[in-house]
Amino acid sequence: MQKLEWIMCPICKNKTRLKMRDDTIMKNFPLYCPKCKNEILIEVKNMQIKVIKE
């Protein structure tokens, strides 16, 4: 069974509307947070979220 986990906003630390699995890979993904209304670029690999600074 795959492990599912919510993607948390790196700014306000709240849940976003997206989930990731063990095998999820995202690159240059624009993550939008409905709570703080910010959009930030992230990379996801091995359930680890990394913020991309431009």
mmCIF entry with sequence, helices, sheets and N, C-alpha, C, O atoms, coordinates in Angstrom:
data_MODEL
# 
_entry.id   MODEL 
# 
_entity.id                         1 
_entity.type                       polymer 
_entity.pdbx_number_of_molecules   1 
# 
_entity_poly.entity_id                      1 
_entity_poly.type                           'polypeptide(L)' 
_entity_poly.nstd_linkage                   no 
_entity_poly.nstd_monomer                   no 
_entity_poly.pdbx_seq_one_letter_code       MQKLEWIMCPICKNKTRLKMRDDTIMKNFPLYCPKCKNEILIEVKNMQIKVIKE 
_entity_poly.pdbx_seq_one_letter_code_can   MQKLEWIMCPICKNKTRLKMRDDTIMKNFPLYCPKCKNEILIEVKNMQIKVIKE 
_entity_poly.pdbx_strand_id                 A 
# 
loop_
_entity_poly_seq.entity_id 
_entity_poly_seq.num 
_entity_poly_seq.mon_id 
_entity_poly_seq.hetero 
1 1  MET n 
1 2  GLN n 
1 3  LYS n 
1 4  LEU n 
1 5  GLU n 
1 6  TRP n 
1 7  ILE n 
1 8  MET n 
1 9  CYS n 
1 10 PRO n 
1 11 ILE n 
1 12 CYS n 
1 13 LYS n 
1 14 ASN n 
1 15 LYS n 
1 16 THR n 
1 17 ARG n 
1 18 LEU n 
1 19 LYS n 
1 20 MET n 
1 21 ARG n 
1 22 ASP n 
1 23 ASP n 
1 24 THR n 
1 25 ILE n 
1 26 MET n 
1 27 LYS n 
1 28 ASN n 
1 29 PHE n 
1 30 PRO n 
1 31 LEU n 
1 32 TYR n 
1 33 CYS n 
1 34 PRO n 
1 35 LYS n 
1 36 CYS n 
1 37 LYS n 
1 38 ASN n 
1 39 GLU n 
1 40 ILE n 
1 41 LEU n 
1 42 ILE n 
1 43 GLU n 
1 44 VAL n 
1 45 LYS n 
1 46 ASN n 
1 47 MET n 
1 48 GLN n 
1 49 ILE n 
1 50 LYS n 
1 51 VAL n 
1 52 ILE n 
1 53 LYS n 
1 54 GLU n 
# 
_struct_asym.id          A 
_struct_asym.entity_id   1 
# 
loop_
_struct_sheet.id 
_struct_sheet.type 
_struct_sheet.number_strands 
_struct_sheet.details 
AA1 ? 2 ? 
AA2 ? 3 ? 
# 
loop_
_struct_sheet_order.sheet_id 
_struct_sheet_order.range_id_1 
_struct_sheet_order.range_id_2 
_struct_sheet_order.offset 
_struct_sheet_order.sense 
AA1 1 2 ? anti-parallel 
AA2 1 2 ? anti-parallel 
AA2 2 3 ? anti-parallel 
# 
loop_
_struct_sheet_range.sheet_id 
_struct_sheet_range.id 
_struct_sheet_range.beg_label_comp_id 
_struct_sheet_range.beg_label_asym_id 
_struct_sheet_range.beg_label_seq_id 
_struct_sheet_range.pdbx_beg_PDB_ins_code 
_struct_sheet_range.end_label_comp_id 
_struct_sheet_range.end_label_asym_id 
_struct_sheet_range.end_label_seq_id 
_struct_sheet_range.pdbx_end_PDB_ins_code 
_struct_sheet_range.beg_auth_comp_id 
_struct_sheet_range.beg_auth_asym_id 
_struct_sheet_range.beg_auth_seq_id 
_struct_sheet_range.end_auth_comp_id 
_struct_sheet_range.end_auth_asym_id 
_struct_sheet_range.end_auth_seq_id 
AA1 1 LEU A 4  ? MET A 8  ? LEU A 4  MET A 8  
AA1 2 LYS A 15 ? ARG A 21 ? LYS A 15 ARG A 21 
AA2 1 ILE A 25 ? TYR A 32 ? ILE A 25 TYR A 32 
AA2 2 GLU A 39 ? LYS A 45 ? GLU A 39 LYS A 45 
AA2 3 GLN A 48 ? VAL A 51 ? GLN A 48 VAL A 51 
# 
loop_
_atom_site.group_PDB 
_atom_site.id 
_atom_site.type_symbol 
_atom_site.label_atom_id 
_atom_site.label_alt_id 
_atom_site.label_comp_id 
_atom_site.label_asym_id 
_atom_site.label_entity_id 
_atom_site.label_seq_id 
_atom_site.pdbx_PDB_ins_code 
_atom_site.Cartn_x 
_atom_site.Cartn_y 
_atom_site.Cartn_z 
_atom_site.occupancy 
_atom_site.B_iso_or_equiv 
_atom_site.pdbx_formal_charge 
_atom_site.auth_seq_id 
_atom_site.auth_comp_id 
_atom_site.auth_asym_id 
_atom_site.auth_atom_id 
_atom_site.pdbx_PDB_model_num 
ATOM 1   N N  . MET A 1 1  ? 0.840  -1.186 0.000   1.00 0.00 ? 1  MET A N  1 
ATOM 2   C CA . MET A 1 1  ? 0.000  0.000  0.000   1.00 0.00 ? 1  MET A CA 1 
ATOM 3   C C  . MET A 1 1  ? 0.881  1.244  0.000   1.00 0.00 ? 1  MET A C  1 
ATOM 4   O O  . MET A 1 1  ? 1.885  1.310  0.709   1.00 0.00 ? 1  MET A O  1 
ATOM 5   N N  . GLN A 1 2  ? 0.493  2.217  -0.797  1.00 0.00 ? 2  GLN A N  1 
ATOM 6   C CA . GLN A 1 2  ? 1.246  3.463  -0.905  1.00 0.00 ? 2  GLN A CA 1 
ATOM 7   C C  . GLN A 1 2  ? 0.962  4.362  0.296   1.00 0.00 ? 2  GLN A C  1 
ATOM 8   O O  . GLN A 1 2  ? -0.160 4.428  0.799   1.00 0.00 ? 2  GLN A O  1 
ATOM 9   N N  . LYS A 1 3  ? 2.000  5.043  0.735   1.00 0.00 ? 3  LYS A N  1 
ATOM 10  C CA . LYS A 1 3  ? 1.853  6.003  1.815   1.00 0.00 ? 3  LYS A CA 1 
ATOM 11  C C  . LYS A 1 3  ? 1.438  7.344  1.210   1.00 0.00 ? 3  LYS A C  1 
ATOM 12  O O  . LYS A 1 3  ? 2.081  7.827  0.278   1.00 0.00 ? 3  LYS A O  1 
ATOM 13  N N  . LEU A 1 4  ? 0.370  7.947  1.732   1.00 0.00 ? 4  LEU A N  1 
ATOM 14  C CA . LEU A 1 4  ? -0.108 9.246  1.274   1.00 0.00 ? 4  LEU A CA 1 
ATOM 15  C C  . LEU A 1 4  ? 0.115  10.285 2.356   1.00 0.00 ? 4  LEU A C  1 
ATOM 16  O O  . LEU A 1 4  ? -0.043 10.008 3.545   1.00 0.00 ? 4  LEU A O  1 
ATOM 17  N N  . GLU A 1 5  ? 0.481  11.474 1.933   1.00 0.00 ? 5  GLU A N  1 
ATOM 18  C CA . GLU A 1 5  ? 0.740  12.550 2.886   1.00 0.00 ? 5  GLU A CA 1 
ATOM 19  C C  . GLU A 1 5  ? 0.357  13.874 2.235   1.00 0.00 ? 5  GLU A C  1 
ATOM 20  O O  . GLU A 1 5  ? 0.583  14.074 1.041   1.00 0.00 ? 5  GLU A O  1 
ATOM 21  N N  . TRP A 1 6  ? -0.220 14.774 3.023   1.00 0.00 ? 6  TRP A N  1 
ATOM 22  C CA . TRP A 1 6  ? -0.570 16.093 2.503   1.00 0.00 ? 6  TRP A CA 1 
ATOM 23  C C  . TRP A 1 6  ? 0.699  16.899 2.244   1.00 0.00 ? 6  TRP A C  1 
ATOM 24  O O  . TRP A 1 6  ? 1.677  16.792 2.984   1.00 0.00 ? 6  TRP A O  1 
ATOM 25  N N  . ILE A 1 7  ? 0.671  17.700 1.195   1.00 0.00 ? 7  ILE A N  1 
ATOM 26  C CA . ILE A 1 7  ? 1.762  18.646 0.959   1.00 0.00 ? 7  ILE A CA 1 
ATOM 27  C C  . ILE A 1 7  ? 1.466  19.872 1.805   1.00 0.00 ? 7  ILE A C  1 
ATOM 28  O O  . ILE A 1 7  ? 0.401  20.480 1.692   1.00 0.00 ? 7  ILE A O  1 
ATOM 29  N N  . MET A 1 8  ? 2.416  20.224 2.649   1.00 0.00 ? 8  MET A N  1 
ATOM 30  C CA . MET A 1 8  ? 2.247  21.354 3.550   1.00 0.00 ? 8  MET A CA 1 
ATOM 31  C C  . MET A 1 8  ? 2.886  22.607 2.939   1.00 0.00 ? 8  MET A C  1 
ATOM 32  O O  . MET A 1 8  ? 3.911  22.534 2.261   1.00 0.00 ? 8  MET A O  1 
ATOM 33  N N  . CYS A 1 9  ? 2.263  23.741 3.193   1.00 0.00 ? 9  CYS A N  1 
ATOM 34  C CA . CYS A 1 9  ? 2.795  25.014 2.703   1.00 0.00 ? 9  CYS A CA 1 
ATOM 35  C C  . CYS A 1 9  ? 4.086  25.323 3.453   1.00 0.00 ? 9  CYS A C  1 
ATOM 36  O O  . CYS A 1 9  ? 4.090  25.287 4.683   1.00 0.00 ? 9  CYS A O  1 
ATOM 37  N N  . PRO A 1 10 ? 5.187  25.627 2.755   1.00 0.00 ? 10 PRO A N  1 
ATOM 38  C CA . PRO A 1 10 ? 6.445  25.937 3.437   1.00 0.00 ? 10 PRO A CA 1 
ATOM 39  C C  . PRO A 1 10 ? 6.421  27.285 4.149   1.00 0.00 ? 10 PRO A C  1 
ATOM 40  O O  . PRO A 1 10 ? 7.277  27.550 4.993   1.00 0.00 ? 10 PRO A O  1 
ATOM 41  N N  . ILE A 1 11 ? 5.459  28.135 3.822   1.00 0.00 ? 11 ILE A N  1 
ATOM 42  C CA . ILE A 1 11 ? 5.382  29.468 4.437   1.00 0.00 ? 11 ILE A CA 1 
ATOM 43  C C  . ILE A 1 11 ? 4.570  29.445 5.732   1.00 0.00 ? 11 ILE A C  1 
ATOM 44  O O  . ILE A 1 11 ? 5.059  29.851 6.785   1.00 0.00 ? 11 ILE A O  1 
ATOM 45  N N  . CYS A 1 12 ? 3.323  28.966 5.646   1.00 0.00 ? 12 CYS A N  1 
ATOM 46  C CA . CYS A 1 12 ? 2.447  29.002 6.825   1.00 0.00 ? 12 CYS A CA 1 
ATOM 47  C C  . CYS A 1 12 ? 2.289  27.647 7.518   1.00 0.00 ? 12 CYS A C  1 
ATOM 48  O O  . CYS A 1 12 ? 1.669  27.569 8.578   1.00 0.00 ? 12 CYS A O  1 
ATOM 49  N N  . LYS A 1 13 ? 2.843  26.575 6.931   1.00 0.00 ? 13 LYS A N  1 
ATOM 50  C CA . LYS A 1 13 ? 2.830  25.218 7.507   1.00 0.00 ? 13 LYS A CA 1 
ATOM 51  C C  . LYS A 1 13 ? 1.442  24.589 7.599   1.00 0.00 ? 13 LYS A C  1 
ATOM 52  O O  . LYS A 1 13 ? 1.227  23.695 8.418   1.00 0.00 ? 13 LYS A O  1 
ATOM 53  N N  . ASN A 1 14 ? 0.499  25.038 6.777   1.00 0.00 ? 14 ASN A N  1 
ATOM 54  C CA . ASN A 1 14 ? -0.835 24.442 6.736   1.00 0.00 ? 14 ASN A CA 1 
ATOM 55  C C  . ASN A 1 14 ? -0.967 23.527 5.532   1.00 0.00 ? 14 ASN A C  1 
ATOM 56  O O  . ASN A 1 14 ? -0.156 23.574 4.607   1.00 0.00 ? 14 ASN A O  1 
ATOM 57  N N  . LYS A 1 15 ? -2.002 22.691 5.555   1.00 0.00 ? 15 LYS A N  1 
ATOM 58  C CA . LYS A 1 15 ? -2.246 21.765 4.455   1.00 0.00 ? 15 LYS A CA 1 
ATOM 59  C C  . LYS A 1 15 ? -2.648 22.529 3.197   1.00 0.00 ? 15 LYS A C  1 
ATOM 60  O O  . LYS A 1 15 ? -3.365 23.528 3.257   1.00 0.00 ? 15 LYS A O  1 
ATOM 61  N N  . THR A 1 16 ? -2.172 22.037 2.063   1.00 0.00 ? 16 THR A N  1 
ATOM 62  C CA . THR A 1 16 ? -2.658 22.539 0.783   1.00 0.00 ? 16 THR A CA 1 
ATOM 63  C C  . THR A 1 16 ? -3.697 21.547 0.277   1.00 0.00 ? 16 THR A C  1 
ATOM 64  O O  . THR A 1 16 ? -4.108 20.658 1.023   1.00 0.00 ? 16 THR A O  1 
ATOM 65  N N  . ARG A 1 17 ? -4.123 21.679 -0.953  1.00 0.00 ? 17 ARG A N  1 
ATOM 66  C CA . ARG A 1 17 ? -5.144 20.784 -1.495  1.00 0.00 ? 17 ARG A CA 1 
ATOM 67  C C  . ARG A 1 17 ? -4.550 19.582 -2.200  1.00 0.00 ? 17 ARG A C  1 
ATOM 68  O O  . ARG A 1 17 ? -5.267 18.856 -2.888  1.00 0.00 ? 17 ARG A O  1 
ATOM 69  N N  . LEU A 1 18 ? -3.259 19.359 -2.044  1.00 0.00 ? 18 LEU A N  1 
ATOM 70  C CA . LEU A 1 18 ? -2.580 18.284 -2.766  1.00 0.00 ? 18 LEU A CA 1 
ATOM 71  C C  . LEU A 1 18 ? -2.021 17.248 -1.814  1.00 0.00 ? 18 LEU A C  1 
ATOM 72  O O  . LEU A 1 18 ? -1.645 17.549 -0.681  1.00 0.00 ? 18 LEU A O  1 
ATOM 73  N N  . LYS A 1 19 ? -1.975 16.013 -2.306  1.00 0.00 ? 19 LYS A N  1 
ATOM 74  C CA . LYS A 1 19 ? -1.340 14.924 -1.567  1.00 0.00 ? 19 LYS A CA 1 
ATOM 75  C C  . LYS A 1 19 ? -0.186 14.385 -2.393  1.00 0.00 ? 19 LYS A C  1 
ATOM 76  O O  . LYS A 1 19 ? -0.177 14.516 -3.617  1.00 0.00 ? 19 LYS A O  1 
ATOM 77  N N  . MET A 1 20 ? 0.787  13.778 -1.725  1.00 0.00 ? 20 MET A N  1 
ATOM 78  C CA . MET A 1 20 ? 1.885  13.122 -2.428  1.00 0.00 ? 20 MET A CA 1 
ATOM 79  C C  . MET A 1 20 ? 1.981  11.686 -1.947  1.00 0.00 ? 20 MET A C  1 
ATOM 80  O O  . MET A 1 20 ? 1.627  11.361 -0.814  1.00 0.00 ? 20 MET A O  1 
ATOM 81  N N  . ARG A 1 21 ? 2.468  10.835 -2.840  1.00 0.00 ? 21 ARG A N  1 
ATOM 82  C CA . ARG A 1 21 ? 2.703  9.427  -2.523  1.00 0.00 ? 21 ARG A CA 1 
ATOM 83  C C  . ARG A 1 21 ? 4.199  9.202  -2.402  1.00 0.00 ? 21 ARG A C  1 
ATOM 84  O O  . ARG A 1 21 ? 4.998  10.112 -2.623  1.00 0.00 ? 21 ARG A O  1 
ATOM 85  N N  . ASP A 1 22 ? 4.570  7.971  -2.045  1.00 0.00 ? 22 ASP A N  1 
ATOM 86  C CA . ASP A 1 22 ? 5.988  7.607  -1.925  1.00 0.00 ? 22 ASP A CA 1 
ATOM 87  C C  . ASP A 1 22 ? 6.760  7.849  -3.215  1.00 0.00 ? 22 ASP A C  1 
ATOM 88  O O  . ASP A 1 22 ? 7.916  8.272  -3.189  1.00 0.00 ? 22 ASP A O  1 
ATOM 89  N N  . ASP A 1 23 ? 6.109  7.578  -4.342  1.00 0.00 ? 23 ASP A N  1 
ATOM 90  C CA . ASP A 1 23 ? 6.798  7.656  -5.626  1.00 0.00 ? 23 ASP A CA 1 
ATOM 91  C C  . ASP A 1 23 ? 6.551  8.965  -6.386  1.00 0.00 ? 23 ASP A C  1 
ATOM 92  O O  . ASP A 1 23 ? 6.862  9.053  -7.574  1.00 0.00 ? 23 ASP A O  1 
ATOM 93  N N  . THR A 1 24 ? 6.000  9.976  -5.719  1.00 0.00 ? 24 THR A N  1 
ATOM 94  C CA . THR A 1 24 ? 5.730  11.260 -6.365  1.00 0.00 ? 24 THR A CA 1 
ATOM 95  C C  . THR A 1 24 ? 7.024  12.027 -6.601  1.00 0.00 ? 24 THR A C  1 
ATOM 96  O O  . THR A 1 24 ? 7.865  12.160 -5.711  1.00 0.00 ? 24 THR A O  1 
ATOM 97  N N  . ILE A 1 25 ? 7.159  12.527 -7.829  1.00 0.00 ? 25 ILE A N  1 
ATOM 98  C CA . ILE A 1 25 ? 8.298  13.382 -8.175  1.00 0.00 ? 25 ILE A CA 1 
ATOM 99  C C  . ILE A 1 25 ? 7.743  14.616 -8.875  1.00 0.00 ? 25 ILE A C  1 
ATOM 100 O O  . ILE A 1 25 ? 7.045  14.499 -9.882  1.00 0.00 ? 25 ILE A O  1 
ATOM 101 N N  . MET A 1 26 ? 8.050  15.794 -8.347  1.00 0.00 ? 26 MET A N  1 
ATOM 102 C CA . MET A 1 26 ? 7.636  17.062 -8.952  1.00 0.00 ? 26 MET A CA 1 
ATOM 103 C C  . MET A 1 26 ? 8.875  17.922 -9.112  1.00 0.00 ? 26 MET A C  1 
ATOM 104 O O  . MET A 1 26 ? 9.769  17.921 -8.267  1.00 0.00 ? 26 MET A O  1 
ATOM 105 N N  . LYS A 1 27 ? 8.908  18.651 -10.207 1.00 0.00 ? 27 LYS A N  1 
ATOM 106 C CA . LYS A 1 27 ? 10.026 19.540 -10.447 1.00 0.00 ? 27 LYS A CA 1 
ATOM 107 C C  . LYS A 1 27 ? 9.466  20.868 -10.944 1.00 0.00 ? 27 LYS A C  1 
ATOM 108 O O  . LYS A 1 27 ? 8.668  20.903 -11.881 1.00 0.00 ? 27 LYS A O  1 
ATOM 109 N N  . ASN A 1 28 ? 9.889  21.961 -10.310 1.00 0.00 ? 28 ASN A N  1 
ATOM 110 C CA . ASN A 1 28 ? 9.408  23.305 -10.650 1.00 0.00 ? 28 ASN A CA 1 
ATOM 111 C C  . ASN A 1 28 ? 7.882  23.386 -10.598 1.00 0.00 ? 28 ASN A C  1 
ATOM 112 O O  . ASN A 1 28 ? 7.243  23.902 -11.516 1.00 0.00 ? 28 ASN A O  1 
ATOM 113 N N  . PHE A 1 29 ? 7.322  22.876 -9.524  1.00 0.00 ? 29 PHE A N  1 
ATOM 114 C CA . PHE A 1 29 ? 5.875  22.845 -9.360  1.00 0.00 ? 29 PHE A CA 1 
ATOM 115 C C  . PHE A 1 29 ? 5.405  24.099 -8.625  1.00 0.00 ? 29 PHE A C  1 
ATOM 116 O O  . PHE A 1 29 ? 5.890  24.378 -7.529  1.00 0.00 ? 29 PHE A O  1 
ATOM 117 N N  . PRO A 1 30 ? 4.466  24.867 -9.205  1.00 0.00 ? 30 PRO A N  1 
ATOM 118 C CA . PRO A 1 30 ? 3.943  26.058 -8.521  1.00 0.00 ? 30 PRO A CA 1 
ATOM 119 C C  . PRO A 1 30 ? 2.877  25.666 -7.494  1.00 0.00 ? 30 PRO A C  1 
ATOM 120 O O  . PRO A 1 30 ? 1.731  25.399 -7.857  1.00 0.00 ? 30 PRO A O  1 
ATOM 121 N N  . LEU A 1 31 ? 3.244  25.631 -6.255  1.00 0.00 ? 31 LEU A N  1 
ATOM 122 C CA . LEU A 1 31 ? 2.334  25.249 -5.172  1.00 0.00 ? 31 LEU A CA 1 
ATOM 123 C C  . LEU A 1 31 ? 1.601  26.489 -4.679  1.00 0.00 ? 31 LEU A C  1 
ATOM 124 O O  . LEU A 1 31 ? 2.220  27.491 -4.322  1.00 0.00 ? 31 LEU A O  1 
ATOM 125 N N  . TYR A 1 32 ? 0.267  26.405 -4.665  1.00 0.00 ? 32 TYR A N  1 
ATOM 126 C CA . TYR A 1 32 ? -0.559 27.513 -4.185  1.00 0.00 ? 32 TYR A CA 1 
ATOM 127 C C  . TYR A 1 32 ? -1.167 27.129 -2.851  1.00 0.00 ? 32 TYR A C  1 
ATOM 128 O O  . TYR A 1 32 ? -1.706 26.032 -2.697  1.00 0.00 ? 32 TYR A O  1 
ATOM 129 N N  . CYS A 1 33 ? -1.081 28.029 -1.888  1.00 0.00 ? 33 CYS A N  1 
ATOM 130 C CA . CYS A 1 33 ? -1.677 27.796 -0.577  1.00 0.00 ? 33 CYS A CA 1 
ATOM 131 C C  . CYS A 1 33 ? -2.958 28.619 -0.461  1.00 0.00 ? 33 CYS A C  1 
ATOM 132 O O  . CYS A 1 33 ? -2.915 29.843 -0.580  1.00 0.00 ? 33 CYS A O  1 
ATOM 133 N N  . PRO A 1 34 ? -4.101 27.962 -0.230  1.00 0.00 ? 34 PRO A N  1 
ATOM 134 C CA . PRO A 1 34 ? -5.360 28.698 -0.124  1.00 0.00 ? 34 PRO A CA 1 
ATOM 135 C C  . PRO A 1 34 ? -5.480 29.515 1.166   1.00 0.00 ? 34 PRO A C  1 
ATOM 136 O O  . PRO A 1 34 ? -6.271 30.455 1.239   1.00 0.00 ? 34 PRO A O  1 
ATOM 137 N N  . LYS A 1 35 ? -4.706 29.159 2.163   1.00 0.00 ? 35 LYS A N  1 
ATOM 138 C CA . LYS A 1 35 ? -4.797 29.889 3.434   1.00 0.00 ? 35 LYS A CA 1 
ATOM 139 C C  . LYS A 1 35 ? -4.013 31.203 3.402   1.00 0.00 ? 35 LYS A C  1 
ATOM 140 O O  . LYS A 1 35 ? -4.560 32.263 3.708   1.00 0.00 ? 35 LYS A O  1 
ATOM 141 N N  . CYS A 1 36 ? -2.737 31.131 3.033   1.00 0.00 ? 36 CYS A N  1 
ATOM 142 C CA . CYS A 1 36 ? -1.921 32.358 3.017   1.00 0.00 ? 36 CYS A CA 1 
ATOM 143 C C  . CYS A 1 36 ? -1.903 33.031 1.646   1.00 0.00 ? 36 CYS A C  1 
ATOM 144 O O  . CYS A 1 36 ? -1.360 34.125 1.491   1.00 0.00 ? 36 CYS A O  1 
ATOM 145 N N  . LYS A 1 37 ? -2.505 32.365 0.649   1.00 0.00 ? 37 LYS A N  1 
ATOM 146 C CA . LYS A 1 37 ? -2.655 32.895 -0.706  1.00 0.00 ? 37 LYS A CA 1 
ATOM 147 C C  . LYS A 1 37 ? -1.322 33.239 -1.374  1.00 0.00 ? 37 LYS A C  1 
ATOM 148 O O  . LYS A 1 37 ? -1.222 34.212 -2.121  1.00 0.00 ? 37 LYS A O  1 
ATOM 149 N N  . ASN A 1 38 ? -0.322 32.440 -1.097  1.00 0.00 ? 38 ASN A N  1 
ATOM 150 C CA . ASN A 1 38 ? 0.985  32.588 -1.735  1.00 0.00 ? 38 ASN A CA 1 
ATOM 151 C C  . ASN A 1 38 ? 1.213  31.435 -2.690  1.00 0.00 ? 38 ASN A C  1 
ATOM 152 O O  . ASN A 1 38 ? 0.669  30.343 -2.526  1.00 0.00 ? 38 ASN A O  1 
ATOM 153 N N  . GLU A 1 39 ? 2.026  31.706 -3.686  1.00 0.00 ? 39 GLU A N  1 
ATOM 154 C CA . GLU A 1 39 ? 2.424  30.671 -4.630  1.00 0.00 ? 39 GLU A CA 1 
ATOM 155 C C  . GLU A 1 39 ? 3.945  30.572 -4.582  1.00 0.00 ? 39 GLU A C  1 
ATOM 156 O O  . GLU A 1 39 ? 4.647  31.581 -4.635  1.00 0.00 ? 39 GLU A O  1 
ATOM 157 N N  . ILE A 1 40 ? 4.438  29.346 -4.481  1.00 0.00 ? 40 ILE A N  1 
ATOM 158 C CA . ILE A 1 40 ? 5.869  29.135 -4.337  1.00 0.00 ? 40 ILE A CA 1 
ATOM 159 C C  . ILE A 1 40 ? 6.278  27.925 -5.175  1.00 0.00 ? 40 ILE A C  1 
ATOM 160 O O  . ILE A 1 40 ? 5.518  26.964 -5.291  1.00 0.00 ? 40 ILE A O  1 
ATOM 161 N N  . LEU A 1 41 ? 7.463  27.970 -5.753  1.00 0.00 ? 41 LEU A N  1 
ATOM 162 C CA . LEU A 1 41 ? 7.962  26.846 -6.544  1.00 0.00 ? 41 LEU A CA 1 
ATOM 163 C C  . LEU A 1 41 ? 8.598  25.822 -5.622  1.00 0.00 ? 41 LEU A C  1 
ATOM 164 O O  . LEU A 1 41 ? 9.393  26.161 -4.745  1.00 0.00 ? 41 LEU A O  1 
ATOM 165 N N  . ILE A 1 42 ? 8.232  24.550 -5.836  1.00 0.00 ? 42 ILE A N  1 
ATOM 166 C CA . ILE A 1 42 ? 8.787  23.480 -5.009  1.00 0.00 ? 42 ILE A CA 1 
ATOM 167 C C  . ILE A 1 42 ? 9.259  22.326 -5.885  1.00 0.00 ? 42 ILE A C  1 
ATOM 168 O O  . ILE A 1 42 ? 8.889  22.211 -7.053  1.00 0.00 ? 42 ILE A O  1 
ATOM 169 N N  . GLU A 1 43 ? 10.077 21.485 -5.291  1.00 0.00 ? 43 GLU A N  1 
ATOM 170 C CA . GLU A 1 43 ? 10.457 20.192 -5.857  1.00 0.00 ? 43 GLU A CA 1 
ATOM 171 C C  . GLU A 1 43 ? 10.130 19.139 -4.816  1.00 0.00 ? 43 GLU A C  1 
ATOM 172 O O  . GLU A 1 43 ? 10.357 19.344 -3.623  1.00 0.00 ? 43 GLU A O  1 
ATOM 173 N N  . VAL A 1 44 ? 9.599  18.013 -5.265  1.00 0.00 ? 44 VAL A N  1 
ATOM 174 C CA . VAL A 1 44 ? 9.257  16.912 -4.366  1.00 0.00 ? 44 VAL A CA 1 
ATOM 175 C C  . VAL A 1 44 ? 9.925  15.651 -4.882  1.00 0.00 ? 44 VAL A C  1 
ATOM 176 O O  . VAL A 1 44 ? 9.803  15.305 -6.057  1.00 0.00 ? 44 VAL A O  1 
ATOM 177 N N  . LYS A 1 45 ? 10.632 14.969 -3.990  1.00 0.00 ? 45 LYS A N  1 
ATOM 178 C CA . LYS A 1 45 ? 11.249 13.687 -4.320  1.00 0.00 ? 45 LYS A CA 1 
ATOM 179 C C  . LYS A 1 45 ? 11.442 12.922 -3.012  1.00 0.00 ? 45 LYS A C  1 
ATOM 180 O O  . LYS A 1 45 ? 11.953 13.466 -2.033  1.00 0.00 ? 45 LYS A O  1 
ATOM 181 N N  . ASN A 1 46 ? 11.034 11.673 -3.006  1.00 0.00 ? 46 ASN A N  1 
ATOM 182 C CA . ASN A 1 46 ? 11.132 10.816 -1.815  1.00 0.00 ? 46 ASN A CA 1 
ATOM 183 C C  . ASN A 1 46 ? 10.449 11.437 -0.593  1.00 0.00 ? 46 ASN A C  1 
ATOM 184 O O  . ASN A 1 46 ? 10.979 11.400 0.517   1.00 0.00 ? 46 ASN A O  1 
ATOM 185 N N  . MET A 1 47 ? 9.268  12.005 -0.822  1.00 0.00 ? 47 MET A N  1 
ATOM 186 C CA . MET A 1 47 ? 8.463  12.602 0.244   1.00 0.00 ? 47 MET A CA 1 
ATOM 187 C C  . MET A 1 47 ? 9.147  13.804 0.915   1.00 0.00 ? 47 MET A C  1 
ATOM 188 O O  . MET A 1 47 ? 8.758  14.196 2.015   1.00 0.00 ? 47 MET A O  1 
ATOM 189 N N  . GLN A 1 48 ? 10.144 14.381 0.276   1.00 0.00 ? 48 GLN A N  1 
ATOM 190 C CA . GLN A 1 48 ? 10.843 15.553 0.792   1.00 0.00 ? 48 GLN A CA 1 
ATOM 191 C C  . GLN A 1 48 ? 10.510 16.743 -0.097  1.00 0.00 ? 48 GLN A C  1 
ATOM 192 O O  . GLN A 1 48 ? 10.576 16.657 -1.323  1.00 0.00 ? 48 GLN A O  1 
ATOM 193 N N  . ILE A 1 49 ? 10.151 17.855 0.539   1.00 0.00 ? 49 ILE A N  1 
ATOM 194 C CA . ILE A 1 49 ? 9.789  19.076 -0.194  1.00 0.00 ? 49 ILE A CA 1 
ATOM 195 C C  . ILE A 1 49 ? 10.943 20.058 -0.097  1.00 0.00 ? 49 ILE A C  1 
ATOM 196 O O  . ILE A 1 49 ? 11.465 20.328 0.985   1.00 0.00 ? 49 ILE A O  1 
ATOM 197 N N  . LYS A 1 50 ? 11.328 20.584 -1.245  1.00 0.00 ? 50 LYS A N  1 
ATOM 198 C CA . LYS A 1 50 ? 12.420 21.545 -1.312  1.00 0.00 ? 50 LYS A CA 1 
ATOM 199 C C  . LYS A 1 50 ? 11.893 22.803 -2.004  1.00 0.00 ? 50 LYS A C  1 
ATOM 200 O O  . LYS A 1 50 ? 11.293 22.719 -3.075  1.00 0.00 ? 50 LYS A O  1 
ATOM 201 N N  . VAL A 1 51 ? 12.119 23.968 -1.390  1.00 0.00 ? 51 VAL A N  1 
ATOM 202 C CA . VAL A 1 51 ? 11.679 25.236 -1.964  1.00 0.00 ? 51 VAL A CA 1 
ATOM 203 C C  . VAL A 1 51 ? 12.735 25.704 -2.956  1.00 0.00 ? 51 VAL A C  1 
ATOM 204 O O  . VAL A 1 51 ? 13.933 25.662 -2.675  1.00 0.00 ? 51 VAL A O  1 
ATOM 205 N N  . ILE A 1 52 ? 12.272 26.154 -4.127  1.00 0.00 ? 52 ILE A N  1 
ATOM 206 C CA . ILE A 1 52 ? 13.172 26.657 -5.157  1.00 0.00 ? 52 ILE A CA 1 
ATOM 207 C C  . ILE A 1 52 ? 13.182 28.180 -5.068  1.00 0.00 ? 52 ILE A C  1 
ATOM 208 O O  . ILE A 1 52 ? 12.141 28.823 -5.205  1.00 0.00 ? 52 ILE A O  1 
ATOM 209 N N  . LYS A 1 53 ? 14.348 28.745 -4.840  1.00 0.00 ? 53 LYS A N  1 
ATOM 210 C CA . LYS A 1 53 ? 14.489 30.198 -4.775  1.00 0.00 ? 53 LYS A CA 1 
ATOM 211 C C  . LYS A 1 53 ? 14.889 30.704 -6.149  1.00 0.00 ? 53 LYS A C  1 
ATOM 212 O O  . LYS A 1 53 ? 15.810 30.183 -6.777  1.00 0.00 ? 53 LYS A O  1 
ATOM 213 N N  . GLU A 1 54 ? 14.181 31.728 -6.603  1.00 0.00 ? 54 GLU A N  1 
ATOM 214 C CA . GLU A 1 54 ? 14.489 32.281 -7.923  1.00 0.00 ? 54 GLU A CA 1 
ATOM 215 C C  . GLU A 1 54 ? 15.414 33.471 -7.795  1.00 0.00 ? 54 GLU A C  1 
ATOM 216 O O  . GLU A 1 54 ? 15.787 34.074 -8.801  1.00 0.00 ? 54 GLU A O  1 
# 
